[in-house]
Structure formats: C-alpha cells, structure tokens
C-alpha cells in the first residue's frame, strides 16, 4: 500500500506544487497517514497469526520491514525532487521558446 501511494503521489506533488518544501511536507503528510493505516493492518494480521511482515517473537525487531519502508520513503522524496526538477526544466524551456518567438519581429 505504501509503495503504491508513493509511486502515484510523490512525482505529481513535485511536479504540480511549485514550492518544493510544500511538496515535501505534503508528501510527509500523505505518507504518514498511509504508513499508519498500513502498520495497523499488518499488526491486525500479526495478531491473527500472520508472521510474514513481523517476526513471531515480539521481542525481536522487524528490521526487514523497517528497511523496506525507509527505502520507499527515501524514494518518495527522490520522486518529489524529480517532479520538481522536470517541471522547472519544462518551465525554462517554455520561457525560452516564448522569448525566441517574441524576438522575431516582422519587417515593415
């Protein structure tokens, strides 16, 4: 669930939100909500006897789960940054095209 939301939300946030810091904060907010729901669902499954996400022993830490989610979280920030960079390049390219067309004046 976390990976799907990251792929669907992070790049568009970086692309459409002009302020990069605001895009990062929006991504943090979305990720926090989804991560909470995901953890709650996995915890319910763990209590019900499914040990695929968390170890059977409650005293050992779920390091694999932690590592995967840190990588997904970092990739989301990378996608937000990539979206911002792509949008900035397109904006610059459009400004250059506009300037080049504006400079060509018809002779009278």
N, CA, C and O of each residue as an XYZ file, in Angstrom:
432
protein
N       0.830     -1.186      0.000
C       0.000      0.000      0.000
C       0.876      1.252      0.000
O       0.594      2.214     -0.714
N       1.913      1.232      0.786
C       2.816      2.372      0.909
C       3.542      2.633     -0.405
O       3.685      3.782     -0.823
N       3.989      1.588     -1.042
C       4.701      1.717     -2.312
C       3.776      2.268     -3.398
O       4.186      3.124     -4.182
N       2.567      1.797     -3.449
C       1.616      2.249     -4.471
C       1.331      3.735     -4.311
O       1.345      4.478     -5.293
N       1.075      4.168     -3.100
C       0.797      5.588     -2.850
C       2.017      6.438     -3.170
O       1.886      7.529     -3.725
N       3.204      5.946     -2.822
C       4.427      6.697     -3.118
C       4.591      6.901     -4.612
O       4.900      8.006     -5.058
N       4.386      5.846     -5.392
C       4.537      5.944     -6.842
C       3.466      6.858     -7.442
O       3.756      7.622     -8.362
N       2.251      6.789     -6.938
C       1.160      7.572     -7.505
C       1.154      9.036     -7.068
O       0.649      9.888     -7.799
N       1.704      9.347     -5.894
C       1.556     10.691     -5.326
C       2.839     11.520     -5.379
O       2.766     12.727     -5.610
N       3.993     10.924     -5.174
C       5.222     11.693     -4.974
C       5.613     12.522     -6.197
O       5.849     13.723     -6.065
N       5.688     11.925     -7.364
C       6.091     12.676     -8.557
C       5.103     13.796     -8.890
O       5.533     14.922     -9.139
N       3.785     13.522     -8.903
C       2.853     14.624     -9.173
C       2.934     15.763     -8.150
O       2.758     16.928     -8.508
N       3.196     15.436     -6.895
C       3.365     16.510     -5.906
C       4.544     17.395     -6.277
O       4.436     18.621     -6.238
N       5.658     16.792     -6.631
C       6.818     17.577     -7.023
C       6.593     18.348     -8.303
O       7.128     19.444     -8.472
N       5.809     17.792     -9.205
C       5.573     18.429    -10.493
C       4.588     19.599    -10.389
O       4.805     20.652    -10.988
N       3.515     19.410     -9.633
C       2.447     20.411     -9.617
C       2.550     21.432     -8.489
O       2.005     22.529     -8.611
N       3.227     21.106     -7.409
C       3.381     22.066     -6.304
C       4.656     22.853     -6.560
O       5.751     22.292     -6.591
N       4.503     24.148     -6.742
C       5.637     24.980     -7.148
C       6.702     25.073     -6.053
O       7.896     25.037     -6.351
N       6.289     25.190     -4.805
C       7.233     25.289     -3.694
C       7.680     23.878     -3.300
O       6.863     23.052     -2.894
N       8.967     23.616     -3.424
C       9.485     22.271     -3.151
C       9.267     21.866     -1.697
O       8.927     20.715     -1.422
N       9.456     22.796     -0.762
C       9.269     22.467      0.655
C       7.807     22.096      0.931
O       7.534     21.175      1.701
N       6.878     22.807      0.306
C       5.459     22.471      0.471
C       5.169     21.082     -0.101
O       4.371     20.335      0.465
N       5.809     20.734     -1.213
C       5.624     19.398     -1.790
C       6.169     18.326     -0.850
O       5.551     17.276     -0.675
N       7.331     18.594     -0.244
C       7.887     17.643      0.717
C       6.947     17.460      1.918
O       6.703     16.335      2.353
N       6.433     18.553      2.440
C       5.531     18.471      3.603
C       4.250     17.728      3.233
O       3.746     16.929      4.023
N       3.720     17.987      2.037
C       2.522     17.264      1.596
C       2.812     15.777      1.459
O       1.979     14.946      1.823
N       3.991     15.432      0.936
C       4.358     14.015      0.823
C       4.486     13.382      2.213
O       4.037     12.256      2.428
N       5.095     14.100      3.146
C       5.218     13.587      4.514
C       3.838     13.331      5.105
O       3.619     12.310      5.757
N       2.905     14.255      4.879
C       1.550     14.093      5.421
C       0.849     12.877      4.819
O       0.251     12.081      5.543
N       0.923     12.737      3.513
C       0.273     11.593      2.856
C       0.930     10.287      3.291
O       0.247      9.314      3.611
N       2.259     10.276      3.300
C       2.972      9.061      3.682
C       2.678      8.687      5.138
O       2.511      7.506      5.442
N       2.614      9.650      6.026
C       2.342      9.370      7.434
C       0.985      8.709      7.617
O       0.847      7.756      8.384
N      -0.015      9.219      6.910
C      -1.345      8.635      7.017
C      -1.359      7.209      6.475
O      -1.869      6.298      7.128
N      -0.804      7.016      5.291
C      -0.807      5.689      4.664
C       0.026      4.705      5.477
O      -0.362      3.549      5.641
N       1.174      5.161      5.990
C       2.028      4.293      6.787
C       1.311      3.845      8.064
O       1.441      2.694      8.480
N       0.561      4.747      8.678
C      -0.192      4.400      9.885
C      -1.248      3.342      9.585
O      -1.386      2.371     10.330
N      -1.983      3.525      8.511
C      -3.020      2.547      8.143
C      -2.377      1.213      7.784
O      -2.879      0.157      8.171
N      -1.267      1.253      7.046
C      -0.573      0.027      6.671
C      -0.080     -0.723      7.910
O      -0.253     -1.938      8.011
N       0.523     -0.012      8.835
C       1.013     -0.659     10.064
C      -0.130     -1.262     10.869
O       0.001     -2.348     11.434
N      -1.244     -0.555     10.915
C      -2.404     -1.061     11.657
C      -2.920     -2.353     11.028
O      -3.254     -3.300     11.740
N      -2.986     -2.395      9.717
C      -3.453     -3.604      9.035
C      -2.477     -4.771      9.233
O      -2.897     -5.906      9.457
N      -1.186     -4.487      9.149
C      -0.193     -5.543      9.359
C      -0.190     -6.026     10.805
O       0.004     -7.213     11.066
N      -0.400     -5.120     11.732
C      -0.469     -5.504     13.145
C      -1.694     -6.383     13.409
O      -1.621     -7.351     14.167
N      -2.807     -6.040     12.783
C      -4.010     -6.877     12.933
C      -3.765     -8.273     12.375
O      -4.187     -9.269     12.963
N      -3.079     -8.337     11.235
C      -2.762     -9.645     10.646
C      -1.805    -10.411     11.549
O      -1.950    -11.623     11.710
N      -0.817     -9.717     12.150
C       0.148    -10.358     13.038
C      -0.550    -10.944     14.267
O      -0.243    -12.058     14.690
N      -1.478    -10.195     14.829
C      -2.228    -10.685     15.994
C      -3.060    -11.902     15.595
O      -3.264    -12.811     16.400
N      -3.534    -11.917     14.363
C      -4.325    -13.047     13.872
C      -3.498    -14.263     13.488
O      -4.066    -15.296     13.133
N      -2.155    -14.173     13.548
C      -1.316    -15.328     13.275
C      -0.489    -15.247     12.002
O       0.222    -16.202     11.688
N      -0.550    -14.146     11.251
C       0.244    -13.995     10.030
C       1.586    -13.358     10.406
O       1.630    -12.221     10.877
N       2.676    -14.099     10.195
C       4.004    -13.618     10.594
C       4.866    -13.239      9.388
O       6.094    -13.269      9.476
N       4.237    -12.883      8.260
C       5.014    -12.550      7.068
C       5.644    -11.154      7.143
O       6.698    -10.931      6.547
N       5.032    -10.224      7.852
C       5.585     -8.869      7.943
C       6.427     -8.686      9.194
O       7.481     -8.053      9.147
N       5.974     -9.232     10.301
C       6.677     -9.087     11.571
C       7.100    -10.457     12.079
O       6.428    -11.452     11.807
N       8.218    -10.521     12.821
C       8.645    -11.816     13.354
C       7.661    -12.347     14.403
O       6.916    -11.594     15.030
N       7.690    -13.663     14.566
C       6.792    -14.300     15.527
C       7.119    -13.885     16.955
O       6.214    -13.719     17.773
N       8.396    -13.717     17.260
C       8.828    -13.309     18.588
C       8.641    -11.797     18.744
O       9.285    -11.033     18.026
N       7.782    -11.345     19.656
C       7.547     -9.907     19.812
C       8.751     -9.156     20.392
O       8.775     -7.926     20.353
N       9.750     -9.866     20.927
C      10.934     -9.204     21.478
C      11.965     -8.858     20.398
O      12.841     -8.024     20.630
N      11.873     -9.482     19.231
C      12.825     -9.161     18.152
C      12.220     -8.063     17.267
O      11.005     -7.992     17.086
N      13.080     -7.227     16.731
C      12.619     -6.095     15.944
C      12.330     -6.465     14.499
O      12.951     -7.377     13.952
N      11.400     -5.769     13.888
C      11.075     -6.015     12.475
C      12.005     -5.222     11.555
O      11.563     -4.295     10.877
N      13.291     -5.585     11.531
C      14.288     -4.797     10.803
C      14.081     -4.831      9.297
O      14.334     -3.834      8.622
N      13.638     -5.933      8.768
C      13.376     -6.009      7.332
C      12.255     -5.065      6.921
O      12.352     -4.371      5.909
N      11.193     -5.046      7.718
C      10.063     -4.153      7.460
C      10.515     -2.690      7.552
O      10.120     -1.857      6.736
N      11.330     -2.396      8.536
C      11.843     -1.040      8.705
C      12.701     -0.627      7.509
O      12.545      0.477      6.987
N      13.588     -1.491      7.082
C      14.483     -1.175      5.976
C      13.712     -0.940      4.675
O      13.997      0.011      3.947
N      12.759     -1.785      4.390
C      11.957     -1.631      3.169
C      11.195     -0.304      3.196
O      11.136      0.391      2.181
N      10.624      0.048      4.317
C       9.865      1.290      4.396
C      10.751      2.524      4.352
O      10.330      3.555      3.828
N      11.956      2.452      4.883
C      12.888      3.580      4.775
C      13.285      3.789      3.309
O      13.383      4.927      2.850
N      13.508      2.714      2.588
C      13.853      2.823      1.167
C      12.686      3.419      0.377
O      12.896      4.281     -0.476
N      11.478      2.976      0.650
C      10.301      3.519     -0.028
C      10.133      5.002      0.296
O       9.828      5.801     -0.590
N      10.329      5.367      1.543
C      10.197      6.757      1.986
C      11.232      7.631      1.293
O      10.903      8.716      0.814
N      12.462      7.179      1.234
C      13.525      7.933      0.558
C      13.251      8.034     -0.941
O      13.486      9.080     -1.546
N      12.763      6.966     -1.535
C      12.422      7.002     -2.963
C      11.313      8.012     -3.231
O      11.306      8.665     -4.275
N      10.387      8.142     -2.305
C       9.325      9.138     -2.442
C       9.880     10.551     -2.468
O       9.447     11.379     -3.269
N      10.844     10.830     -1.587
C      11.470     12.156     -1.603
C      12.228     12.369     -2.914
O      12.238     13.472     -3.461
N      12.854     11.320     -3.405
C      13.526     11.418     -4.690
C      12.553     11.700     -5.824
O      12.864     12.478     -6.726
N      11.382     11.080     -5.791
C      10.373     11.324     -6.824
C       9.804     12.735     -6.734
O       9.530     13.362     -7.758
N       9.623     13.239     -5.508
C       9.170     14.624     -5.355
C      10.203     15.571     -5.962
O       9.853     16.503     -6.687
N      11.471     15.327     -5.661
C      12.539     16.163     -6.210
C      12.590     16.051     -7.729
O      12.734     17.060     -8.420
N      12.474     14.840     -8.252
C      12.480     14.635     -9.700
C      11.316     15.365    -10.362
O      11.494     15.990    -11.407
N      10.140     15.293     -9.772
C       8.988     16.009    -10.313
C       9.224     17.511    -10.346
O       8.855     18.179    -11.312
N       9.836     18.040     -9.300
C      10.139     19.469     -9.250
C      11.161     19.851    -10.319
O      11.013     20.882    -10.975
N      12.178     19.041    -10.497
C      13.219     19.321    -11.494
C      12.642     19.251    -12.908
O      12.941     20.111    -13.737
N      11.830     18.251    -13.190
C      11.230     18.115    -14.519
C      10.331     19.315    -14.816
O      10.352     19.854    -15.922
N       9.552     19.724    -13.834
C       8.671     20.875    -14.041
C       9.481     22.153    -14.257
O       9.125     22.969    -15.108
N      10.555     22.336    -13.506
C      11.399     23.521    -13.674
C      12.040     23.537    -15.055
O      12.129     24.599    -15.671
N      12.483     22.404    -15.551
C      13.067     22.340    -16.901
C      12.036     22.671    -17.969
O      12.329     23.389    -18.926
N      10.845     22.153    -17.804
C       9.785     22.443    -18.779
C       9.423     23.915    -18.752
O       9.154     24.512    -19.794
N       9.415     24.507    -17.556
C       9.114     25.926    -17.438
C      10.178     26.767    -18.137
O       9.855     27.716    -18.851
N      11.465     26.411    -17.927
C      12.559     27.134    -18.571
C      12.502     26.976    -20.089
O      12.711     27.934    -20.833
N      12.220     25.763    -20.531
C      12.148     25.512    -21.967
C      11.005     26.321    -22.584
O      11.177     26.896    -23.658
N       9.856     26.376    -21.934
C       8.722     27.143    -22.438
C       9.052     28.632    -22.452
O       8.648     29.344    -23.372
N       9.775     29.109    -21.451
C      10.157     30.521    -21.417
C      11.124     30.838    -22.553
O      11.029     31.903    -23.163
N      12.042     29.939    -22.841
C      12.966     30.162    -23.951
C      12.249     30.165    -25.293
O      12.564     30.980    -26.160
N      11.306     29.280    -25.473
C      10.541     29.237    -26.716
C       9.730     30.511    -26.866
O       9.654     31.068    -27.961
N       9.124     30.981    -25.786
C       8.352     32.217    -25.817
C       9.238     33.396    -26.153
O       8.860     34.245    -26.960
N      10.417     33.462    -25.545
C      11.341     34.557    -25.827
C      11.815     34.517    -27.270
O      11.900     35.561    -27.916
N      12.123     33.343    -27.784
C      12.632     33.254    -29.154
C      11.561     33.634    -30.161
O      11.879     34.212    -31.201
N      10.304     33.326    -29.883
C       9.224     33.721    -30.787
C       8.902     35.208    -30.635
O       8.473     35.847    -31.596
N       9.098     35.742    -29.483
C       8.815     37.152    -29.230
C       9.856     38.064    -29.848
O       9.555     39.221    -30.142
N      11.073     37.580    -30.054
C      12.145     38.398    -30.615
C      12.022     38.565    -32.130
O      12.512     39.545    -32.691
N      11.378     37.623    -32.778
C      11.262     37.688    -34.232
C      10.155     38.685    -34.587
O       8.970     38.385    -34.442
N      10.548     39.856    -35.045
C       9.579     40.894    -35.383
C       9.453     40.973    -36.904
O      10.453     40.925    -37.620
N       8.246     41.093    -37.377
C       8.084     41.201    -38.832
C       8.625     42.541    -39.343
O       8.491     43.578    -38.692
N       9.228     42.484    -40.508
C       9.765     43.725    -41.092
C       8.630     44.517    -41.738
O       7.701     43.934    -42.296
N       8.706     45.842    -41.661
C       7.629     46.658    -42.242
C       8.046     47.360    -43.502
O       7.247     48.080    -44.100
